Amino acid sequence: MGRVKNIAEKKKKAHIYSGGGGGGTKGPERVDKRNEEKQCPFCDRIFKQDERLKNHIKKKHSEEVTEGQAA
């Protein structure tokens, strides 16, 4: 009904993999990025989702963004 299908795949997407420690002998290191916070470069607002930050910048700071700084 309201359940998310394939919960394991959803959890897997919430992680990024880096080139593991110890000279790469241990394989990729799993890094949890679910609680990562991103601050708006133009004000003091903090977001947990990239899309929310991008939408905020487009709506509230569109005049401050130059072509070189597009998020």
A tleap script that builds the chain and sets N, CA, C and O, in Angstrom:
source leaprc.protein.ff14SB
mol = sequence {
  NMET GLY ARG VAL LYS ASN ILE ALA GLU LYS
  LYS LYS LYS ALA HIE ILE TYR SER GLY GLY
  GLY GLY GLY GLY THR LYS GLY PRO GLU ARG
  VAL ASP LYS ARG ASN GLU GLU LYS GLN CYS
  PRO PHE CYS ASP ARG ILE PHE LYS GLN ASP
  GLU ARG LEU LYS ASN HIE ILE LYS LYS LYS
  HIE SER GLU GLU VAL THR GLU GLY GLN ALA
  CALA
}
set mol.1.N position { 0.835 -1.178 0.000 }
set mol.1.CA position { 0.000 0.000 0.000 }
set mol.1.C position { 0.883 1.246 0.000 }
set mol.1.O position { 1.281 1.696 -1.074 }
set mol.2.N position { 1.206 1.824 1.163 }
set mol.2.CA position { 2.022 3.018 1.213 }
set mol.2.C position { 3.499 2.727 1.417 }
set mol.2.O position { 4.289 3.643 1.641 }
set mol.3.N position { 3.877 1.449 1.342 }
set mol.3.CA position { 5.270 1.059 1.589 }
set mol.3.C position { 6.161 1.352 0.400 }
set mol.3.O position { 5.735 1.312 -0.754 }
set mol.4.N position { 7.402 1.646 0.716 }
set mol.4.CA position { 8.397 1.856 -0.320 }
set mol.4.C position { 8.910 0.497 -0.750 }
set mol.4.O position { 9.315 -0.316 0.080 }
set mol.5.N position { 8.892 0.256 -2.041 }
set mol.5.CA position { 9.403 -1.005 -2.545 }
set mol.5.C position { 10.923 -0.979 -2.524 }
set mol.5.O position { 11.540 0.073 -2.689 }
set mol.6.N position { 11.503 -2.119 -2.325 }
set mol.6.CA position { 12.945 -2.305 -2.361 }
set mol.6.C position { 13.665 -1.390 -1.376 }
set mol.6.O position { 14.430 -0.513 -1.778 }
set mol.7.N position { 13.421 -1.595 -0.105 }
set mol.7.CA position { 14.008 -0.784 0.960 }
set mol.7.C position { 15.527 -0.883 0.944 }
set mol.7.O position { 16.214 0.102 1.214 }
set mol.8.N position { 16.056 -2.058 0.630 }
set mol.8.CA position { 17.512 -2.235 0.596 }
set mol.8.C position { 18.141 -1.310 -0.449 }
set mol.8.O position { 19.197 -0.728 -0.203 }
set mol.9.N position { 17.512 -1.173 -1.590 }
set mol.9.CA position { 18.041 -0.291 -2.644 }
set mol.9.C position { 17.985 1.169 -2.204 }
set mol.9.O position { 18.894 1.942 -2.506 }
set mol.10.N position { 16.928 1.549 -1.497 }
set mol.10.CA position { 16.803 2.912 -1.006 }
set mol.10.C position { 17.911 3.222 0.004 }
set mol.10.O position { 18.504 4.300 -0.037 }
set mol.11.N position { 18.189 2.284 0.905 }
set mol.11.CA position { 19.244 2.489 1.889 }
set mol.11.C position { 20.612 2.553 1.217 }
set mol.11.O position { 21.476 3.321 1.640 }
set mol.12.N position { 20.809 1.759 0.185 }
set mol.12.CA position { 22.086 1.746 -0.529 }
set mol.12.C position { 22.339 3.101 -1.185 }
set mol.12.O position { 23.480 3.563 -1.209 }
set mol.13.N position { 21.306 3.746 -1.715 }
set mol.13.CA position { 21.443 5.041 -2.368 }
set mol.13.C position { 21.783 6.146 -1.373 }
set mol.13.O position { 22.278 7.198 -1.778 }
set mol.14.N position { 21.534 5.936 -0.097 }
set mol.14.CA position { 21.794 6.945 0.919 }
set mol.14.C position { 23.259 6.936 1.345 }
set mol.14.O position { 23.617 7.605 2.315 }
set mol.15.N position { 24.099 6.207 0.654 }
set mol.15.CA position { 25.512 6.128 0.994 }
set mol.15.C position { 26.363 6.424 -0.233 }
set mol.15.O position { 25.955 6.182 -1.369 }
set mol.16.N position { 27.537 6.946 0.022 }
set mol.16.CA position { 28.507 7.113 -1.045 }
set mol.16.C position { 29.701 6.236 -0.711 }
set mol.16.O position { 29.948 5.920 0.452 }
set mol.17.N position { 30.419 5.858 -1.715 }
set mol.17.CA position { 31.560 4.992 -1.510 }
set mol.17.C position { 32.822 5.728 -1.929 }
set mol.17.O position { 32.880 6.340 -2.995 }
set mol.18.N position { 33.826 5.657 -1.073 }
set mol.18.CA position { 35.099 6.278 -1.395 }
set mol.18.C position { 36.119 5.173 -1.589 }
set mol.18.O position { 35.840 4.004 -1.323 }
set mol.19.N position { 37.280 5.540 -2.045 }
set mol.19.CA position { 38.309 4.538 -2.274 }
set mol.19.C position { 38.911 4.092 -0.961 }
set mol.19.O position { 39.949 4.650 -0.604 }
set mol.20.N position { 38.418 3.217 -0.256 }
set mol.20.CA position { 38.753 2.705 1.060 }
set mol.20.C position { 40.115 3.060 1.628 }
set mol.20.O position { 41.006 3.488 0.895 }
set mol.21.N position { 40.274 2.890 2.899 }
set mol.21.CA position { 41.519 3.206 3.573 }
set mol.21.C position { 42.512 2.057 3.494 }
set mol.21.O position { 42.202 0.985 2.974 }
set mol.22.N position { 43.680 2.292 4.004 }
set mol.22.CA position { 44.692 1.241 4.046 }
set mol.22.C position { 45.250 0.871 2.689 }
set mol.22.O position { 45.550 -0.298 2.445 }
set mol.23.N position { 45.394 1.841 1.803 }
set mol.23.CA position { 45.967 1.550 0.491 }
set mol.23.C position { 45.025 0.827 -0.439 }
set mol.23.O position { 45.473 0.252 -1.432 }
set mol.24.N position { 43.743 0.832 -0.160 }
set mol.24.CA position { 42.771 0.201 -1.049 }
set mol.24.C position { 42.648 -1.300 -0.838 }
set mol.24.O position { 41.969 -1.969 -1.616 }
set mol.25.N position { 43.279 -1.843 0.183 }
set mol.25.CA position { 43.230 -3.284 0.405 }
set mol.25.C position { 41.916 -3.739 1.015 }
set mol.25.O position { 41.555 -4.909 0.892 }
set mol.26.N position { 41.192 -2.839 1.671 }
set mol.26.CA position { 39.941 -3.201 2.336 }
set mol.26.C position { 38.720 -3.006 1.454 }
set mol.26.O position { 37.615 -3.378 1.847 }
set mol.27.N position { 38.891 -2.440 0.289 }
set mol.27.CA position { 37.752 -2.174 -0.570 }
set mol.27.C position { 37.152 -0.822 -0.260 }
set mol.27.O position { 37.720 -0.059 0.521 }
set mol.28.N position { 36.010 -0.509 -0.858 }
set mol.28.CA position { 35.417 0.817 -0.662 }
set mol.28.C position { 34.917 1.024 0.762 }
set mol.28.O position { 34.373 0.115 1.389 }
set mol.29.N position { 35.114 2.226 1.249 }
set mol.29.CA position { 34.641 2.583 2.581 }
set mol.29.C position { 33.246 3.158 2.445 }
set mol.29.O position { 33.003 4.007 1.588 }
set mol.30.N position { 32.336 2.706 3.276 }
set mol.30.CA position { 30.949 3.164 3.219 }
set mol.30.C position { 30.800 4.412 4.077 }
set mol.30.O position { 31.157 4.408 5.255 }
set mol.31.N position { 30.277 5.476 3.488 }
set mol.31.CA position { 30.118 6.742 4.192 }
set mol.31.C position { 28.634 7.089 4.213 }
set mol.31.O position { 27.995 7.182 3.164 }
set mol.32.N position { 28.092 7.278 5.408 }
set mol.32.CA position { 26.678 7.630 5.556 }
set mol.32.C position { 26.514 9.116 5.292 }
set mol.32.O position { 27.147 9.935 5.959 }
set mol.33.N position { 25.665 9.483 4.319 }
set mol.33.CA position { 25.471 10.899 3.996 }
set mol.33.C position { 24.055 11.379 4.304 }
set mol.33.O position { 23.651 12.453 3.859 }
set mol.34.N position { 23.307 10.591 5.059 }
set mol.34.CA position { 21.922 10.973 5.342 }
set mol.34.C position { 21.799 12.196 6.232 }
set mol.34.O position { 20.858 12.974 6.072 }
set mol.35.N position { 22.721 12.389 7.166 }
set mol.35.CA position { 22.612 13.520 8.084 }
set mol.35.C position { 23.520 14.676 7.692 }
set mol.35.O position { 23.830 15.529 8.524 }
set mol.36.N position { 23.943 14.713 6.452 }
set mol.36.CA position { 24.827 15.766 5.966 }
set mol.36.C position { 24.016 17.056 5.784 }
set mol.36.O position { 22.936 17.041 5.193 }
set mol.37.N position { 24.548 18.164 6.299 }
set mol.37.CA position { 23.851 19.444 6.180 }
set mol.37.C position { 24.601 20.341 5.205 }
set mol.37.O position { 25.832 20.365 5.185 }
set mol.38.N position { 23.845 21.077 4.399 }
set mol.38.CA position { 24.423 21.979 3.415 }
set mol.38.C position { 23.930 23.391 3.698 }
set mol.38.O position { 22.726 23.620 3.805 }
set mol.39.N position { 24.850 24.333 3.818 }
set mol.39.CA position { 24.468 25.708 4.118 }
set mol.39.C position { 24.401 26.518 2.839 }
set mol.39.O position { 25.217 26.345 1.934 }
set mol.40.N position { 23.428 27.394 2.775 }
set mol.40.CA position { 23.295 28.310 1.653 }
set mol.40.C position { 24.502 29.248 1.659 }
set mol.40.O position { 24.832 29.814 2.701 }
set mol.41.N position { 25.167 29.422 0.511 }
set mol.41.CA position { 26.332 30.307 0.463 }
set mol.41.C position { 25.966 31.795 0.564 }
set mol.41.O position { 26.851 32.636 0.726 }
set mol.42.N position { 24.683 32.123 0.469 }
set mol.42.CA position { 24.243 33.517 0.478 }
set mol.42.C position { 23.579 33.949 1.780 }
set mol.42.O position { 23.485 35.145 2.053 }
set mol.43.N position { 23.116 32.992 2.591 }
set mol.43.CA position { 22.476 33.340 3.864 }
set mol.43.C position { 22.768 32.240 4.878 }
set mol.43.O position { 23.592 31.365 4.614 }
set mol.44.N position { 22.108 32.268 6.029 }
set mol.44.CA position { 22.409 31.311 7.085 }
set mol.44.C position { 21.475 30.093 7.109 }
set mol.44.O position { 21.474 29.332 8.076 }
set mol.45.N position { 20.682 29.909 6.048 }
set mol.45.CA position { 19.780 28.753 5.996 }
set mol.45.C position { 20.573 27.472 5.782 }
set mol.45.O position { 21.574 27.467 5.065 }
set mol.46.N position { 20.123 26.383 6.407 }
set mol.46.CA position { 20.778 25.082 6.285 }
set mol.46.C position { 19.757 24.072 5.779 }
set mol.46.O position { 18.606 24.059 6.216 }
set mol.47.N position { 20.197 23.225 4.848 }
set mol.47.CA position { 19.324 22.236 4.222 }
set mol.47.C position { 19.946 20.858 4.321 }
set mol.47.O position { 21.170 20.724 4.335 }
set mol.48.N position { 19.107 19.830 4.391 }
set mol.48.CA position { 19.586 18.452 4.423 }
set mol.48.C position { 19.493 17.811 3.048 }
set mol.48.O position { 20.015 16.714 2.848 }
set mol.49.N position { 18.847 18.463 2.104 }
set mol.49.CA position { 18.687 17.907 0.759 }
set mol.49.C position { 19.217 18.895 -0.264 }
set mol.49.O position { 18.929 20.090 -0.198 }
set mol.50.N position { 20.004 18.378 -1.222 }
set mol.50.CA position { 20.591 19.219 -2.267 }
set mol.50.C position { 19.525 19.962 -3.073 }
set mol.50.O position { 19.669 21.151 -3.355 }
set mol.51.N position { 18.459 19.254 -3.440 }
set mol.51.CA position { 17.413 19.871 -4.257 }
set mol.51.C position { 16.745 21.039 -3.543 }
set mol.51.O position { 16.424 22.051 -4.167 }
set mol.52.N position { 16.536 20.903 -2.245 }
set mol.52.CA position { 15.913 21.994 -1.475 }
set mol.52.C position { 16.817 23.226 -1.470 }
set mol.52.O position { 16.345 24.356 -1.595 }
set mol.53.N position { 18.130 22.993 -1.323 }
set mol.53.CA position { 19.086 24.101 -1.351 }
set mol.53.C position { 19.082 24.759 -2.725 }
set mol.53.O position { 19.058 25.986 -2.818 }
set mol.54.N position { 19.105 23.965 -3.792 }
set mol.54.CA position { 19.098 24.523 -5.157 }
set mol.54.C position { 17.838 25.347 -5.404 }
set mol.54.O position { 17.907 26.441 -5.963 }
set mol.55.N position { 16.681 24.816 -4.986 }
set mol.55.CA position { 15.422 25.547 -5.169 }
set mol.55.C position { 15.413 26.843 -4.366 }
set mol.55.O position { 14.924 27.866 -4.844 }
set mol.56.N position { 15.950 26.806 -3.153 }
set mol.56.CA position { 16.036 27.994 -2.311 }
set mol.56.C position { 16.883 29.065 -2.998 }
set mol.56.O position { 16.494 30.232 -3.046 }
set mol.57.N position { 18.040 28.668 -3.528 }
set mol.57.CA position { 18.923 29.632 -4.190 }
set mol.57.C position { 18.237 30.240 -5.411 }
set mol.57.O position { 18.340 31.443 -5.648 }
set mol.58.N position { 17.536 29.407 -6.185 }
set mol.58.CA position { 16.830 29.916 -7.372 }
set mol.58.C position { 15.756 30.934 -6.991 }
set mol.58.O position { 15.602 31.959 -7.655 }
set mol.59.N position { 15.011 30.647 -5.916 }
set mol.59.CA position { 13.905 31.528 -5.523 }
set mol.59.C position { 14.364 32.775 -4.782 }
set mol.59.O position { 13.908 33.879 -5.081 }
set mol.60.N position { 15.259 32.605 -3.822 }
set mol.60.CA position { 15.611 33.710 -2.931 }
set mol.60.C position { 16.864 34.489 -3.333 }
set mol.60.O position { 17.012 35.647 -2.942 }
set mol.61.N position { 17.761 33.886 -4.098 }
set mol.61.CA position { 19.038 34.533 -4.404 }
set mol.61.C position { 19.346 34.567 -5.895 }
set mol.61.O position { 20.514 34.624 -6.280 }
set mol.62.N position { 18.323 34.533 -6.738 }
set mol.62.CA position { 18.557 34.469 -8.179 }
set mol.62.C position { 19.361 35.662 -8.690 }
set mol.62.O position { 20.163 35.515 -9.613 }
set mol.63.N position { 19.157 36.839 -8.101 }
set mol.63.CA position { 19.891 38.025 -8.550 }
set mol.63.C position { 21.352 38.003 -8.089 }
set mol.63.O position { 22.188 38.700 -8.664 }
set mol.64.N position { 21.665 37.219 -7.068 }
set mol.64.CA position { 23.033 37.150 -6.554 }
set mol.64.C position { 23.883 36.119 -7.287 }
set mol.64.O position { 25.112 36.160 -7.231 }
set mol.65.N position { 23.227 35.208 -7.965 }
set mol.65.CA position { 23.942 34.129 -8.645 }
set mol.65.C position { 24.393 34.618 -10.018 }
set mol.65.O position { 23.583 35.083 -10.820 }
set mol.66.N position { 25.682 34.508 -10.274 }
set mol.66.CA position { 26.196 34.822 -11.604 }
set mol.66.C position { 26.311 33.528 -12.380 }
set mol.66.O position { 26.143 32.454 -11.804 }
set mol.67.N position { 26.590 33.599 -13.663 }
set mol.67.CA position { 26.677 32.392 -14.476 }
set mol.67.C position { 27.756 31.451 -13.965 }
set mol.67.O position { 27.595 30.235 -14.069 }
set mol.68.N position { 28.824 31.957 -13.429 }
set mol.68.CA position { 29.904 31.130 -12.923 }
set mol.68.C position { 29.589 30.440 -11.615 }
set mol.68.O position { 30.273 29.485 -11.247 }
set mol.69.N position { 28.568 30.896 -10.897 }
set mol.69.CA position { 28.222 30.334 -9.594 }
set mol.69.C position { 26.968 29.475 -9.640 }
set mol.69.O position { 26.459 29.094 -8.586 }
set mol.70.N position { 26.461 29.162 -10.801 }
set mol.70.CA position { 25.206 28.411 -10.882 }
set mol.70.C position { 25.313 27.106 -10.118 }
set mol.70.O position { 26.279 26.358 -10.269 }
set mol.71.N position { 24.290 26.838 -9.279 }
set mol.71.CA position { 24.325 25.645 -8.416 }
set mol.71.C position { 23.857 24.420 -9.162 }
set mol.71.O position { 23.821 23.328 -8.595 }
savepdb mol mol.pdb
quit
